[in-house]
Amino acid sequence: MNRRKVPKFKFDRRIGKNIWDSKRSSLNKRNYGSEQHGNKPKKRLTDYGIRLLAKQKMKIYCSNLTESKL
């Protein structure tokens, strides 16, 4: 396995869910985005978006898998 080059909590914020089940994650504090426009409701994902999000979670969790290895 490759070594993760980016802090793992950045992935939590990018995906919008607590992947690592950690208490330190900023997503545990609030369930909406930060700053001025962060308190808007989230848009509904399409089927393609749900599958893509699941694929990205798997790539992040298994530390930077390439497309060919998936």
MARBA-3410 file (N, C-alpha, C, O; in Angstrom, 1 decimal):
70
0.8,-1.2,0.0,0.0,0.0,0.0,0.9,1.2,0.0,2.0,1.3,0.6 ~ 0.4,2.2,-0.6,1.1,3.5,-0.7,0.8,4.3,0.6,-0.1,4.0,1.3 ~ 1.7,5.2,0.9,1.6,6.0,2.0,0.7,7.2,1.7,0.9,7.8,0.6 ~ -0.2,7.6,2.5,-1.1,8.7,2.3,-0.3,10.0,2.4,0.4,10.2,3.4 ~ -0.4,10.9,1.4,0.4,12.1,1.4,-0.3,13.3,1.9,0.3,14.4,2.1
-1.7,13.2,2.0,-2.5,14.3,2.4,-3.1,13.9,3.8,-3.5,12.8,4.0 ~ -3.3,14.9,4.7,-4.0,14.6,6.0,-5.4,14.0,5.7,-6.1,14.5,4.8 ~ -5.7,13.0,6.5,-7.0,12.3,6.2,-8.2,13.1,6.5,-9.3,12.8,6.0 ~ -8.2,14.1,7.4,-9.4,14.9,7.6,-9.7,15.8,6.5,-10.9,16.3,6.4 ~ -8.8,16.1,5.6,-9.1,16.9,4.4,-10.1,16.1,3.5,-10.9,16.6,2.8
-9.9,14.7,3.5,-10.8,13.9,2.7,-12.2,13.9,3.3,-13.1,13.9,2.5 ~ -12.3,13.9,4.6,-13.6,14.0,5.2,-14.4,15.3,4.8,-15.5,15.2,4.4 ~ -13.7,16.4,4.7,-14.3,17.6,4.3,-14.7,17.6,2.8,-15.7,18.1,2.4 ~ -13.8,17.0,2.0,-14.0,17.0,0.6,-15.3,16.1,0.3,-16.1,16.5,-0.6 ~ -15.4,15.0,0.9,-16.5,14.1,0.6,-17.8,14.5,1.4,-18.9,14.3,0.9
-17.6,15.0,2.6,-18.7,15.5,3.3,-19.2,14.5,4.3,-20.3,14.7,4.9 ~ -18.5,13.4,4.6,-18.8,12.4,5.6,-17.6,12.1,6.4,-16.5,12.2,5.9 ~ -17.8,11.6,7.6,-16.8,11.1,8.5,-16.4,9.7,8.1,-17.0,8.8,8.6 ~ -15.3,9.6,7.3,-14.9,8.3,6.8,-14.2,7.5,7.9,-14.4,6.3,7.9 ~ -13.4,8.1,8.7,-12.6,7.4,9.6,-13.2,7.2,11.0,-12.6,6.5,11.8
-14.5,7.6,11.2,-15.2,7.5,12.5,-14.4,8.0,13.6,-14.2,7.4,14.7 ~ -13.8,9.2,13.4,-13.0,9.8,14.4,-13.8,10.9,15.1,-14.6,11.6,14.5 ~ -13.5,11.1,16.4,-14.1,12.2,17.1,-13.5,13.6,16.8,-14.2,14.6,17.0 ~ -12.3,13.6,16.2,-11.7,14.9,15.9,-12.1,15.5,14.6,-11.8,16.6,14.3 ~ -12.9,14.8,13.8,-13.4,15.3,12.6,-14.2,16.5,12.7,-15.0,16.6,13.6
-14.0,17.5,11.8,-14.8,18.7,11.9,-16.3,18.5,11.6,-17.1,19.4,11.9 ~ -16.6,17.4,10.9,-17.9,17.1,10.5,-18.8,16.7,11.7,-20.0,16.7,11.6 ~ -18.2,16.3,12.8,-18.9,16.0,14.0,-19.5,17.2,14.7,-20.5,17.1,15.4 ~ -18.8,18.3,14.5,-19.2,19.5,15.2,-20.5,20.2,14.5,-21.4,20.7,15.2 ~ -20.6,20.1,13.2,-21.7,20.6,12.5,-21.9,19.9,11.2,-21.0,19.3,10.6
-23.2,19.8,10.8,-23.5,19.0,9.6,-23.7,19.9,8.4,-24.4,19.4,7.5 ~ -23.2,21.0,8.4,-23.3,21.9,7.2,-22.0,22.6,7.0,-21.1,22.5,7.8 ~ -21.8,23.2,5.9,-20.6,23.8,5.5,-20.2,25.0,6.3,-21.1,25.6,6.9 ~ -19.0,25.4,6.2,-18.6,26.6,7.0,-18.8,27.8,6.1,-19.2,27.7,5.0 ~ -18.6,28.9,6.7,-18.6,30.3,6.1,-20.0,30.8,5.8,-21.0,30.2,6.3
-20.1,31.8,5.0,-21.3,32.5,4.8,-22.4,31.7,4.1,-23.6,31.8,4.6 ~ -22.1,31.0,3.1,-23.1,30.2,2.4,-23.1,28.8,2.7,-23.7,28.0,1.9 ~ -22.7,28.4,3.9,-22.6,27.0,4.2,-23.8,26.4,4.8,-24.0,25.2,4.8 ~ -24.8,27.2,5.1,-26.0,26.7,5.8,-27.1,26.4,4.8,-28.3,26.5,5.2 ~ -26.8,26.2,3.6,-27.8,25.8,2.5,-28.1,24.3,2.5,-27.2,23.5,2.9
-29.3,23.9,2.2,-29.5,22.5,2.1,-28.7,21.9,1.0,-28.4,22.5,-0.1 ~ -28.3,20.6,1.1,-27.5,19.9,0.1,-28.4,19.5,-1.0,-29.5,19.1,-0.8 ~ -27.8,19.5,-2.2,-28.5,19.0,-3.4,-28.6,17.5,-3.4,-27.7,16.8,-2.9 ~ -29.6,17.0,-4.0,-29.8,15.5,-4.1,-28.8,15.0,-5.1,-28.7,15.5,-6.2 ~ -28.1,13.9,-4.8,-27.2,13.3,-5.7,-27.9,12.4,-6.7,-28.9,11.8,-6.4
-27.4,12.3,-7.9,-27.9,11.3,-8.9,-27.4,10.0,-8.6,-26.5,9.8,-7.7 ~ -27.8,9.0,-9.4,-27.3,7.6,-9.2,-25.8,7.6,-9.5,-25.0,6.9,-8.9 ~ -25.4,8.3,-10.6,-24.0,8.4,-11.0,-23.2,9.0,-9.9,-22.1,8.6,-9.6 ~ -23.7,10.1,-9.2,-23.0,10.8,-8.2,-22.8,9.9,-7.0,-21.7,9.9,-6.3 ~ -23.8,9.0,-6.7,-23.7,8.1,-5.5,-22.6,7.1,-5.8,-21.8,6.8,-4.9
-22.6,6.5,-7.0,-21.5,5.5,-7.3,-20.2,6.1,-7.3,-19.2,5.5,-6.9 ~ -20.0,7.4,-7.9,-18.7,8.0,-7.9,-18.2,8.4,-6.5,-17.0,8.2,-6.2 ~ -19.1,8.8,-5.6,-18.7,9.1,-4.3,-18.3,7.8,-3.5,-17.3,7.8,-2.8 ~ -18.9,6.7,-3.8,-18.5,5.4,-3.2,-17.1,5.0,-3.7,-16.3,4.4,-3.0 ~ -16.9,5.2,-5.0,-15.6,4.9,-5.6,-14.5,5.7,-5.0,-13.4,5.3,-4.7
-14.8,7.0,-4.8,-13.8,7.9,-4.2,-13.5,7.6,-2.8,-12.3,7.6,-2.4 ~ -14.5,7.2,-2.0,-14.3,6.7,-0.7,-13.4,5.5,-0.6,-12.5,5.5,0.2 ~ -13.6,4.6,-1.5,-12.7,3.4,-1.6,-11.3,3.7,-1.9,-10.4,3.2,-1.3 ~ -11.1,4.6,-2.9,-9.8,5.0,-3.3,-9.0,5.7,-2.1,-7.8,5.5,-1.9 ~ -9.8,6.6,-1.4,-9.1,7.3,-0.2,-8.8,6.3,0.9,-7.8,6.4,1.5
-9.8,5.4,1.2,-9.6,4.6,2.3,-8.5,3.6,2.1,-7.8,3.2,3.1 ~ -8.3,3.1,0.9,-7.2,2.2,0.6,-5.9,2.9,0.2,-5.1,2.3,-0.5 ~ -5.8,4.1,0.5,-4.7,5.0,0.3,-4.2,5.0,-1.1,-3.3,4.4,-1.5 ~ -4.9,5.8,-1.9,-4.5,6.3,-3.2,-4.4,5.1,-4.2,-3.3,5.0,-4.9 ~ -5.4,4.3,-4.4,-5.4,3.3,-5.4,-5.5,4.0,-6.8,-6.1,5.0,-6.9
-4.9,3.3,-7.8,-5.0,3.9,-9.1,-6.3,3.3,-9.8,-6.9,2.4,-9.2 ~ -6.6,3.8,-10.9,-7.8,3.4,-11.6,-7.7,1.9,-12.1,-8.6,1.2,-12.1 ~ -6.5,1.6,-12.5,-6.3,0.2,-13.0,-6.4,-0.8,-11.9,-6.8,-2.0,-12.2 ~ -6.1,-0.5,-10.7,-6.2,-1.4,-9.6,-7.6,-1.6,-9.1,-8.0,-2.6,-8.5 ~ -8.5,-0.6,-9.4,-9.9,-0.8,-9.0,-10.5,-1.7,-10.0,-11.7,-2.0,-9.9
END
